[in-house]
């Protein structure tokens, strides 16, 4: 009996090691005990060892010099890139001339009639009001310039994305090859690839269109591949049993079955292309983006808002129209659908002709409302009364200074003060705990690549800003999402606000935060929080609302309070949605923190902006590659693998 009593406690240690997380940490501890002393003996420096860096500035500078020297004479530029450039210019000019010929009345009528045929009179009225608002704000000509650029860029993005999606959807090998390419295209900051595009095509519309295609094509490619791979196998087998060829199966079965994914891809491509409108203005795109960029340069909040509102309106209208078209797919066509389309077309032509005969092609100057002056007066008042000297709470400049001193500086100094091997171990532990050893290896290699590129300290500076912004975003976003999930009224009130915040160009956020917080890292973090917050709120709300009602009813029947239902039922069951919210928050924060280099954010964002401004391919691309690695690492440590997610569920 005594023997049994003495032996009973002994299985405790194996039970602890039986937990997957403990086993993973134990393995990492053993690996660290072996490798860390060796690394410390070989490279005693706490920062990334200079012996492990590779200088790529020489080859990149040579490449940049060769492109500049041969851009006007080499056959590759004369007979390939030159023809692409000319085709883009002719296409954009042709669309712009058509819009000018239709006039403001014809374009507005065409947009409203298309919305009417797709989604009904309410969306048609909203669409017409949105286009009229562009005119009232004095932005009709820039709006038509942006529309012309958008039409060509979206068409090219859809074609390129659909072709890549076809390859990835029909071939496993192509899908494996394209996945990292599409990841890089989406994570690489726009400023980083603007530079090589400008080197090849020069400043102007061709470079802007092609940069937009690179940015906007991946969603179309991903969703096309998803739709093709998710086609009903029974339908495909039935078509194949009828003797259809591979091409016939694709055209008659796979593509029709993937219509909803294809339309969603079009929707996302449009939204991504519009978000590039401002960034592309840096390289001569013109239109609304150029107005926003010029306002940023002069810190003119009113002018920026006047140009930013039409971009938001266009994004909301296009989102609603394409979304409504997706919902009506598969429904029985209207018995008089073709006749109604002809009526709509005839009405559009009649309005355009009437405008031309009346000499009203251009928006009348007398109808323009100047909102820039009152907005700037309001901003001046806020700056004068909120920037500093506010009793008790202090001004926004004080808040920015305290946030920098108490949060950003300690986090940055703490990360940069860690030995490089400690950073890699922390990354490995986080990635392995949430995923598999492959996840951990990918994250560690991505972080190590940053050191090899020689931008270790700037990357940790950027990482500190991202971590601080993500923390603030998640606290506010989760709290707001929980409140919206519990209240239908609050969700309805938040929906238009979130729509505006999600579609507002990233640059526009920088102007009011600079006016309120000054220049530095704090305004960059504030702009990133505002930009990432809508996605976190939406995903959190949707995840909590999709929790099984039966589970909530069971908790209520057992006497659980609303707080207990949230903590013990809703949050655990919505775990995958909450992790997705974290992941999306990280990605969106990283995108704006980089643009924060324009307002004193420093670190990698400054290097990317400096590389574009000075034509320094080496500095810009190295910083861009480091951002890609940083984004890849953050993705791996915040998004569990499917297998791990299923176990957690």
VENVEN-V293454 format. One record per residue. PHI is phi in degrees with one decimal (999 if undefined). Layout:
PHI, PHI
//
This chain:
999, -64.2, -64.2, -63.8, -66.1, -69.9, -84.7, -61.3, -72.9, -67.4, -69.3, -60.5, -63.6, -58.7, -64.3, -65.9, -71.6, -72.9, -76.4, -57.6, -63.4, -66.4, -62.6, -64.4, -65.1, -64.9, -63.8, -62.8, -63.7, -65.3, -62.0, -65.1, -62.7, -87.0, -85.3, -61.1, -59.2, -65.6, -65.8, -67.7, -69.2, -83.9, -131.9, -78.1, -64.9, -73.0, -79.3, -61.9, -63.4, -63.7, -66.8, -99.5, -98.0, -122.8, -86.2, -103.4, -65.9, -60.5, -60.4, -68.3, -65.2, -62.3, -63.4, -61.3, -64.0, -63.5, -62.9, -64.1, -70.3, -110.1, -64.7, -101.1, -134.3, -71.7, -57.5, -60.0, -82.5, -70.6, -108.6, -121.6, -64.7, -63.8, -66.9, -61.5, -61.1, -63.6, -63.5, -65.1, -60.7, -64.3, -65.7, -64.2, -63.6, -62.9, -64.6, -63.7, -65.4, -64.4, -64.2, -64.8, -66.6, -73.1, 75.4, -65.9, -69.6, -66.7, -65.4, -62.9, -64.6, -62.6, -63.4, -66.6, -69.7, -63.4, -62.7, -62.6, -69.1, -86.7, -134.6, 105.2, -72.4, -64.7, -66.9, -62.1, -64.5, -63.7, -65.9, -60.9, -64.1, -64.6, -69.1, -66.0, -62.4, -59.7, -71.6, -61.0, -80.8, 76.6, -118.3, -67.6, -64.4, -59.7, -65.2, -66.0, -63.3, -66.5, -61.7, -61.6, -62.3, -64.8, -58.8, -67.6, -64.5, -67.7, -60.5, -64.1, -64.1, -65.8, -63.9, -63.0, -64.1, -65.0, -64.2, -64.7, -66.1, -60.5, -62.6, -71.5, -79.1, -103.4, -137.1, -64.7, -65.2, -64.1, -64.5, -67.1, -72.4, -78.4, -56.6, -65.6, -65.3, -66.8, -58.8, -65.1, -61.2, -84.3, -85.9, -59.9, -63.7, -58.1, -59.5, -68.8, -95.1, -64.7, -63.8, -62.3, -65.3, -66.7, -59.5, -82.6, -106.6, 78.5, -72.6, 147.9, -63.6, -57.2, -63.2, -65.0, -64.9, -68.6, -64.6, -65.3, -62.9, -60.4, -79.5, -97.5, -73.5, -54.9, -59.7, -64.6, -65.1, -64.3, -72.8, -63.6, -62.2, -62.4, -64.9, -66.8, -75.3, -95.1, -63.5, -59.8, -66.4, -65.0, -65.0, -63.5, -65.3, -64.7, -65.8, -66.0, -67.2, -84.8, 86.9, -71.0, -76.9, -60.8, -66.3, -65.8, -63.5, -66.4, -77.4, -101.0, -127.1, -62.3, -65.0, -59.3, -71.3, -101.2, -61.1, -64.4, -64.8, -64.2, -69.6, -64.1, -61.4, -62.6, -59.0, -67.4, -64.3, -61.3, -64.5, -65.4, -64.7, -65.4, -66.2, -84.7, -59.0, -75.8, -62.0, -66.4, -65.1, -61.5, -111.2, 93.2, -73.8, 72.9, 74.2, -63.2, -60.4, -65.1, -64.6, -64.6, -65.6, -64.6, -67.0, -63.5, -63.5, -103.6, 51.0, -101.9, -64.0, -62.4, -64.6, -63.7, -67.5, -62.7, -86.9, -75.7, -59.8, -59.0, -64.0, -63.2, -62.7, -61.2, -64.0, -64.6, -62.6, -63.7, -64.1, -67.3, -66.9, -67.1, -64.4, -65.9, -62.8, -66.0, -70.1, -88.9, -64.3, 89.5, -79.0, -65.8, -66.0, -63.5, -59.2, -113.4, -59.9, -64.2, -65.9, -65.3, -63.2, -64.8, -63.5, -62.3, -63.9, -64.0, -64.4, -62.8, -62.7, -64.3, -64.4, -64.1, -66.1, -63.5, -64.4, -67.5, -64.9, -84.1, 68.2, -115.3, -70.7, -89.7, -67.2, -63.1, -63.4, -68.2, -93.5, -82.9, -103.9, -90.2, -96.8, -63.7, -65.2, -63.6, -64.6, -65.4, -64.8, -64.4, -65.8, -61.4, -63.7, -62.3, -64.5, -68.9, -102.8, -113.7, -65.2, -158.6, 79.4, -73.9, -59.9, 68.8, -82.3, 81.1, -89.6, -63.7, -63.8, -65.8, -60.4, -62.1, -64.3, -65.6, -63.8, -66.5, -73.4, -91.6, -120.0, -65.2, -63.6, -62.4, -66.1, -63.6, -64.3, -65.6, -66.5, -70.9, -81.3, -71.8, -61.4, -59.3, -70.6, -68.3, -61.7, -64.3, -66.4, -63.1, -61.7, -61.5, -63.5, -64.0, -67.7, -72.6, -63.4, -94.3, -139.2, -117.6, -65.6, -66.6, -59.7, -64.2, -63.8, -61.9, -63.9, -66.4, -64.0, -62.8, -68.8, -65.8, -61.6, -61.9, -64.5, -61.6, -74.4, 83.6, -124.7, -64.4, -66.2, -59.5, -66.8, -68.1, -63.1, -61.2, -61.0, -64.2, -66.1, -63.8, -62.5, -65.1, -65.9, -64.4, -60.3, -64.9, -61.4, -69.3, -62.1, -70.7, -66.0, -65.7, -62.4, -67.4, -62.9, -63.6, -63.5, -68.1, -68.5, -90.5, -131.3, -65.6, -65.1, -64.3, -63.6, -64.5, -68.4, -77.3, -56.7, -65.4, -64.7, -65.9, -59.8, -65.4, -63.7, -75.8, -98.7, -64.7, -57.1, -59.1, -61.2, -62.9, -63.6, -67.6, -68.5, -65.7, -70.3, -68.1, -63.4, -89.7, -112.1, 83.6, -103.3, 150.9, -75.5, -60.1, -63.3, -62.2, -66.5, -62.4, -64.0, -64.9, -63.3, -63.8, -72.1, -85.4, -59.6, -57.5, -63.5, -64.2, -63.9, -62.2, -66.3, -63.3, -60.6, -64.4, -62.8, -70.6, -73.1, -89.8, -63.9, -55.5, -59.9, -63.4, -66.3, -66.3, -64.8, -63.8, -64.7, -64.2, -65.5, -89.0, 87.3, -71.1, -75.8, -55.4, -64.3, -67.3, -60.7, -65.9, -71.8, -99.4, -121.4, -66.5, -62.5, -62.5, -74.0, -97.2, -57.4, -64.2, -67.0, -66.4, -66.2, -64.8, -62.0, -61.4, -61.1, -66.7, -61.0, -63.3, -63.9, -69.6, -62.0, -59.7, -62.0, -83.8, -59.2, -66.4, -64.0, -60.5, -58.9, -72.5, -119.8, 92.5, -67.1, 68.4, 57.2, -64.6, -60.4, -65.0, -62.1, -65.3, -64.5, -63.7, -61.2, -70.0, -66.2, -97.3, 67.0, -92.5, -61.7, -63.0, -62.2, -65.9, -72.5, -63.2, -64.3, -63.6, -64.0, -64.6, -65.8, -60.0, -63.6, -65.0, -64.1, -64.2, -62.7, -64.3, -63.6, -70.7, -92.1, -121.3, -124.3, -69.7, -68.0, -60.0, -63.7, -66.4, -64.5, -64.8, -64.9, -66.3, -70.8
//
